[in-house]
Amino acid sequence: MRVLMYYSNNDVRLEEMPVPKIGPGELLMRVLASGICGSDVMEWYRRDKVPLVLGHEVAGEVVETGEGVEKFKPGDRVAATHHVPCNTCHYCLDGHHTVCETLLKGTHFHPGGFSEYIRVPAINVDRGVFCIPDGVSYEAASFMEPLACVLRGQKTARLRPGASVLVLGSGISGLLHVGLARALGAGLVVAADTIPFRLKKAKEMGAHLVLPVDDTIIPSFRDANGGCLADLVIICFDGFIPLALKAVEKGGTVLFFAGAAEGATISTPINDIFWRTEVTLTSSYAGAPSDCHTALKLIGAGAVPVLDSVTHRLSMVEASKGFQTVSSPVDHDCIKVLVAPQT
C-alpha cells in the first residue's frame, strides 16, 4: 500500500509498505479521508521520531475485523481517534482523561492516517471508533477528532450560553472554535487575525464579527460588547498571548489552546492579570472518547459547518505539497487540507 513518509515539512515521500496484519480485537480500516493537523507540521515535535507516517484525523471503512470484535463489521463507515485513555488511572478517574499516560504515549494507529490502510489497536476499537451517521460524508467525519479537541477546550473553559468570546487566530482551530461557540449559544463570537482571507472564512463559520489584529481591536471589541472585554478569550496562535491577557474581562477566562513554539515563555506582570481581577488561565489538550462521540453528533446535526473550512483536497501523489502549504507562513489562502489516500 502507499503511505506518506514524513521526514520534514519539506520532505514528505510517497512510499510503499505492506498492508498491516491485524490481531484479536483489532480492525483493518481503509482510509478515505485524512486531515493534515497543525501538529503534523510542528517539526520540533517530530524531529526525533522521523521518519514516520503521520495522520490522525481519519474516516473510512472497516475492511476486516479481528477475533472478538462484535461492535463492527466489514463495510461499516467509521471515524477513529488515535489516542484513547485507560479509564482507570488517577487522571481518568478525576475527569482528566486527556493527560492519561495511556492516551499520551500508549495508543496510536499503525502506520498512520496518511496511508491507504491502518491497523486500529484493540484499545482504540473498544473506545475510540465510532460509526458515521447516515448522510455524513467521510470528509466531514474526519473532523471528529479536531472538533473533539475544540469541544473539550470550551468545556474546560466553561463556556456558558450568552457569553462573549474572542477567538485569537483564525486558522483551522480558530474556525472550529468559532463554529462551536456559535452552536453552544455564545452571545457574541468575535474572530481576530492578521490575514483577511482567514477573517472571511471566520465569517462563513459563524462569527458575529471579525476584527483585524491591530491597535483598534480592543476598543472595537468593547464597542461591540457593551463596553466590556471578553468573557472568554481563546488563543489559537501563540503570538497573540500578550493580546489575550489584555482582552479578557474581569472574572473571565483565557484558554491556551494552540501549541506554542519550542521554548516559548510568558512574561507579564502578575498583578495586572490576577490581582483583583479573578481571571482564570486554563489549557486543554486533545479530546476524550466522550468528546469524539459528541463531536460526531454535532457534525451529523450540521451544527458546526466543518466543510466550510476546507481549502485544499489532495490525492496521495499531491499530498506532500499539502505539508508545505500548511506549514508555510506566506500561504494565506490555506486553512484545512484533506488528503484522499485512495486517490
C-alpha positions as CSV (number, residue, x, y, z in Angstrom):
1,M,0.0,0.0,0.0
2,R,1.0,3.6,-0.4
3,V,2.0,5.8,2.5
4,L,3.3,9.3,3.0
5,M,6.6,9.0,4.9
6,Y,7.4,12.2,6.8
7,Y,11.0,13.3,7.1
8,S,10.3,17.1,7.5
9,N,7.7,19.6,6.3
10,N,9.6,19.9,3.0
11,D,10.4,16.2,2.6
12,V,7.3,14.0,2.6
13,R,7.7,11.0,0.3
14,L,5.2,8.6,-1.2
15,E,6.5,5.2,-0.3
16,E,5.3,1.6,-0.2
17,M,4.6,-0.5,2.9
18,P,2.8,-3.9,3.5
19,V,-0.9,-3.7,4.4
20,P,-0.9,-4.2,8.2
21,K,-1.9,-7.5,9.6
22,I,-4.5,-7.4,12.4
23,G,-4.8,-9.4,15.6
24,P,-7.6,-10.1,18.1
25,G,-9.8,-7.2,18.9
26,E,-8.3,-5.1,16.1
27,L,-9.7,-3.5,12.9
28,L,-8.2,-3.0,9.5
29,M,-9.6,0.3,8.2
30,R,-9.5,1.6,4.6
31,V,-8.8,5.3,5.0
32,L,-10.9,7.5,2.8
33,A,-10.3,10.9,4.3
34,S,-7.4,12.2,6.4
35,G,-6.8,15.7,7.5
36,I,-3.5,17.5,8.0
37,C,-3.4,18.8,11.5
38,G,-1.3,21.8,12.7
39,S,0.6,19.4,15.0
40,D,1.6,17.4,11.9
41,V,3.8,20.2,10.8
42,M,5.4,21.0,14.2
43,E,8.9,19.9,13.1
44,W,10.5,20.4,16.6
45,Y,7.9,18.0,18.0
46,R,8.6,15.4,15.3
47,R,12.3,15.7,14.6
48,D,13.5,12.9,17.0
49,K,10.9,10.4,15.7
50,V,11.3,10.7,11.9
51,P,10.8,9.0,9.5
52,L,7.3,8.2,10.3
53,V,3.8,8.1,8.9
54,L,1.6,10.8,10.4
55,G,-2.1,11.3,10.2
56,H,-4.7,11.0,13.0
57,E,-7.9,12.8,11.7
58,V,-9.3,9.8,9.8
59,A,-12.5,8.4,8.5
60,G,-13.0,5.3,6.3
61,E,-14.4,1.8,6.0
62,V,-13.9,-1.3,8.1
63,V,-12.2,-3.9,5.8
64,E,-11.5,-6.7,8.3
65,T,-12.2,-7.4,12.0
66,G,-10.1,-9.4,14.4
67,E,-11.2,-12.2,16.6
68,G,-13.6,-11.0,19.3
69,V,-14.7,-7.8,17.6
70,E,-18.5,-7.6,17.9
71,K,-19.3,-3.8,17.6
72,F,-18.1,-3.5,14.0
73,K,-18.2,-5.5,10.8
74,P,-16.7,-5.1,7.3
75,G,-18.4,-2.4,5.3
76,D,-19.1,-0.2,8.4
77,R,-18.4,3.5,7.8
78,V,-16.3,4.7,10.8
79,A,-14.3,7.6,12.2
80,A,-11.5,6.8,14.7
81,T,-9.4,8.6,17.2
82,H,-5.7,7.7,17.5
83,H,-5.3,8.3,21.3
84,V,-7.6,6.9,23.9
85,P,-7.4,6.8,27.8
86,C,-7.1,3.9,30.1
87,N,-10.2,5.0,32.1
88,T,-8.8,3.6,35.3
89,C,-5.8,5.8,36.3
90,H,-5.8,8.8,38.7
91,Y,-6.2,11.3,35.9
92,C,-9.1,9.4,34.2
93,L,-10.9,8.9,37.5
94,D,-10.6,12.6,38.2
95,G,-12.0,13.5,34.8
96,H,-8.7,14.5,33.2
97,H,-8.7,11.7,30.5
98,T,-6.5,13.7,28.1
99,V,-3.5,13.7,30.4
100,C,-3.7,10.0,31.0
101,E,-0.3,8.4,30.2
102,T,-2.0,5.7,28.0
103,L,-3.6,8.5,25.9
104,L,-0.4,10.5,25.7
105,K,2.0,7.7,24.9
106,G,0.3,4.3,24.7
107,T,-2.1,4.3,21.7
108,H,-1.8,5.1,18.0
109,F,-2.7,3.8,14.6
110,H,-0.3,1.7,12.5
111,P,1.3,3.1,10.5
112,G,-0.6,6.4,10.5
113,G,-3.6,8.0,8.8
114,F,-1.7,9.1,5.7
115,S,-1.8,5.6,4.3
116,E,-4.3,3.6,2.3
117,Y,-5.0,1.2,5.3
118,I,-4.4,1.4,9.0
119,R,-4.5,-1.2,11.8
120,V,-6.6,0.1,14.7
121,P,-5.4,-1.4,18.0
122,A,-7.9,-3.2,20.3
123,I,-8.0,-0.5,22.9
124,N,-8.9,2.0,20.2
125,V,-11.5,-0.3,18.8
126,D,-13.0,-0.6,22.3
127,R,-13.4,3.1,23.0
128,G,-12.2,5.2,20.0
129,V,-14.0,4.0,16.9
130,F,-17.4,5.5,16.0
131,C,-20.0,4.7,13.3
132,I,-20.5,7.7,11.0
133,P,-24.1,8.9,11.0
134,D,-26.1,8.5,7.8
135,G,-25.8,11.4,5.5
136,V,-22.3,12.5,6.8
137,S,-19.5,12.2,4.3
138,Y,-16.1,10.7,5.0
139,E,-14.6,14.2,4.7
140,A,-16.9,15.7,7.3
141,A,-16.4,12.7,9.6
142,S,-12.6,13.2,9.5
143,F,-13.3,16.4,11.5
144,M,-14.4,14.3,14.5
145,E,-11.1,14.3,16.3
146,P,-10.2,18.0,15.8
147,L,-13.7,19.1,16.8
148,A,-13.5,16.9,19.8
149,C,-10.3,18.7,20.9
150,V,-12.1,22.1,20.5
151,L,-15.1,20.8,22.4
152,R,-13.0,19.7,25.3
153,G,-11.3,23.1,25.3
154,Q,-14.6,25.0,25.5
155,K,-15.8,22.6,28.2
156,T,-12.7,23.2,30.2
157,A,-13.1,26.9,29.9
158,R,-16.7,26.6,31.0
159,L,-18.2,28.4,28.1
160,R,-21.7,29.4,29.0
161,P,-24.7,30.4,26.8
162,G,-24.7,34.1,26.2
163,A,-21.0,34.7,26.9
164,S,-18.8,36.9,24.8
165,V,-16.0,35.0,23.1
166,L,-12.9,36.4,21.4
167,V,-11.0,33.8,19.2
168,L,-7.5,34.9,18.5
169,G,-6.2,33.2,15.4
170,S,-8.5,32.1,12.6
171,G,-6.7,29.1,11.3
172,I,-8.4,25.7,11.4
173,S,-8.6,25.5,15.2
174,G,-9.8,29.1,15.5
175,L,-12.5,28.5,12.9
176,L,-13.7,25.3,14.7
177,H,-13.8,27.3,17.9
178,V,-15.9,30.0,16.2
179,G,-18.4,27.4,14.8
180,L,-18.7,25.5,18.1
181,A,-19.1,28.6,20.2
182,R,-22.0,29.6,18.0
183,A,-23.5,26.2,18.2
184,L,-23.2,26.2,22.0
185,G,-25.0,29.5,22.3
186,A,-22.4,32.1,22.9
187,G,-23.9,35.6,22.8
188,L,-21.1,37.3,20.8
189,V,-18.4,35.4,18.9
190,V,-15.6,37.6,17.5
191,A,-12.8,36.2,15.4
192,A,-9.5,38.0,15.0
193,D,-6.5,37.6,12.8
194,T,-4.0,39.5,10.7
195,I,-4.9,37.7,7.4
196,P,-8.1,38.9,5.6
197,F,-8.7,35.5,4.0
198,R,-9.0,33.9,7.4
199,L,-11.3,36.6,8.6
200,K,-13.5,35.9,5.6
201,K,-13.6,32.2,6.5
202,A,-14.4,33.0,10.1
203,K,-17.4,34.9,9.0
204,E,-18.5,31.9,6.9
205,M,-18.1,29.7,10.0
206,G,-20.5,31.9,12.0
207,A,-18.5,34.7,13.6
208,H,-20.8,37.6,14.5
209,L,-17.9,40.0,14.0
210,V,-14.4,39.7,12.6
211,L,-11.6,42.1,13.6
212,P,-8.0,42.7,12.3
213,V,-5.4,42.3,15.0
214,D,-4.1,45.9,15.3
215,D,-4.3,48.8,17.8
216,T,-8.0,49.1,17.3
217,I,-9.0,45.6,18.3
218,I,-9.7,46.2,22.0
219,P,-11.8,49.3,21.6
220,S,-13.6,47.7,18.7
221,F,-14.4,44.7,20.8
222,R,-15.7,46.9,23.6
223,D,-17.9,48.8,21.2
224,A,-19.5,45.5,20.1
225,N,-19.8,44.1,23.6
226,G,-21.5,46.9,25.5
227,G,-18.2,48.3,26.8
228,C,-16.9,45.1,28.2
229,L,-13.9,42.9,27.3
230,A,-14.3,39.2,26.5
231,D,-15.7,36.7,29.0
232,L,-13.7,34.0,27.2
233,V,-10.5,34.5,25.1
234,I,-9.3,31.5,23.1
235,I,-5.7,31.6,22.0
236,C,-5.2,29.7,18.7
237,F,-1.8,31.3,17.9
238,D,0.8,31.7,20.5
239,G,1.9,35.1,19.1
240,F,-1.4,36.5,20.4
241,I,-0.8,35.6,24.0
242,P,0.0,39.2,25.1
243,L,-3.1,40.5,23.4
244,A,-5.2,37.8,25.1
245,L,-4.2,38.8,28.6
246,K,-5.3,42.4,27.8
247,A,-8.6,41.4,26.2
248,V,-10.1,39.3,28.9
249,E,-12.8,40.8,31.2
250,K,-12.6,40.7,35.0
251,G,-13.9,37.3,36.1
252,G,-13.2,35.9,32.6
253,T,-11.2,33.1,31.3
254,V,-8.2,32.7,28.9
255,L,-7.9,29.3,27.2
256,F,-4.5,28.4,26.0
257,F,-5.5,26.1,23.1
258,A,-2.7,26.2,20.5
259,G,0.6,24.6,20.9
260,A,3.4,27.1,21.2
261,A,6.8,27.4,19.5
262,E,9.6,25.4,21.1
263,G,10.9,27.2,24.2
264,A,8.1,29.8,24.2
265,T,7.5,31.6,27.6
266,I,5.0,34.0,29.1
267,S,6.2,37.2,30.7
268,T,3.6,39.5,32.2
269,P,3.1,41.4,35.5
270,I,1.2,39.1,37.8
271,N,-0.8,41.9,39.5
272,D,-2.0,43.1,36.1
273,I,-3.6,39.7,35.5
274,F,-4.6,38.3,38.8
275,W,-4.8,41.0,41.5
276,R,-8.5,41.9,41.9
277,T,-9.5,40.5,38.5
278,E,-10.5,36.9,39.2
279,V,-9.2,36.0,35.8
280,T,-8.7,32.2,35.1
281,L,-6.0,31.0,32.8
282,T,-6.5,27.4,31.7
283,S,-5.4,25.0,29.0
284,S,-6.6,21.9,27.2
285,Y,-5.1,19.1,25.2
286,A,-6.8,16.6,22.8
287,G,-10.2,15.1,23.2
288,A,-11.6,12.2,25.2
289,P,-13.8,9.5,23.6
290,S,-16.9,11.2,25.0
291,D,-15.8,14.4,23.2
292,C,-15.4,12.4,20.0
293,H,-18.9,11.0,20.4
294,T,-20.4,14.4,20.9
295,A,-18.4,16.0,18.1
296,L,-19.6,13.4,15.6
297,K,-23.2,14.1,16.7
298,L,-22.7,17.8,16.2
299,I,-21.3,17.2,12.7
300,G,-24.2,14.9,11.9
301,A,-26.6,17.6,13.0
302,G,-25.0,20.2,10.9
303,A,-24.4,22.3,14.0
304,V,-20.8,23.1,13.0
305,P,-20.2,23.7,9.3
306,V,-16.8,21.9,9.2
307,L,-16.5,21.5,5.5
308,D,-16.6,25.3,5.0
309,S,-13.1,25.4,6.4
310,V,-11.7,23.1,3.7
311,T,-9.5,24.9,1.2
312,H,-7.4,22.1,-0.3
313,R,-8.3,18.5,-1.3
314,L,-5.3,16.4,-2.4
315,S,-4.5,13.0,-3.7
316,M,-1.7,10.9,-2.2
317,V,0.5,12.0,-5.2
318,E,-0.1,15.7,-4.4
319,A,-0.2,15.4,-0.6
320,S,3.5,16.2,0.0
321,K,2.7,19.7,-1.2
322,G,0.0,19.9,1.5
323,F,2.5,19.8,4.3
324,Q,4.5,22.6,2.8
325,T,1.3,24.6,2.3
326,V,0.1,24.1,5.9
327,S,3.5,25.0,7.3
328,S,4.2,28.0,5.1
329,P,3.6,31.3,6.8
330,V,3.2,33.0,3.4
331,D,0.3,30.8,2.1
332,H,-2.6,32.9,3.4
333,D,-5.2,31.0,1.4
334,C,-4.8,27.7,3.2
335,I,-6.9,26.6,6.1
336,K,-7.8,22.9,6.1
337,V,-6.1,20.4,3.8
338,L,-7.7,17.0,3.3
339,V,-5.9,14.0,1.8
340,A,-7.8,11.2,0.0
341,P,-5.5,8.2,0.5
342,Q,-7.3,6.1,-2.1
343,T,-6.6,8.5,-4.9
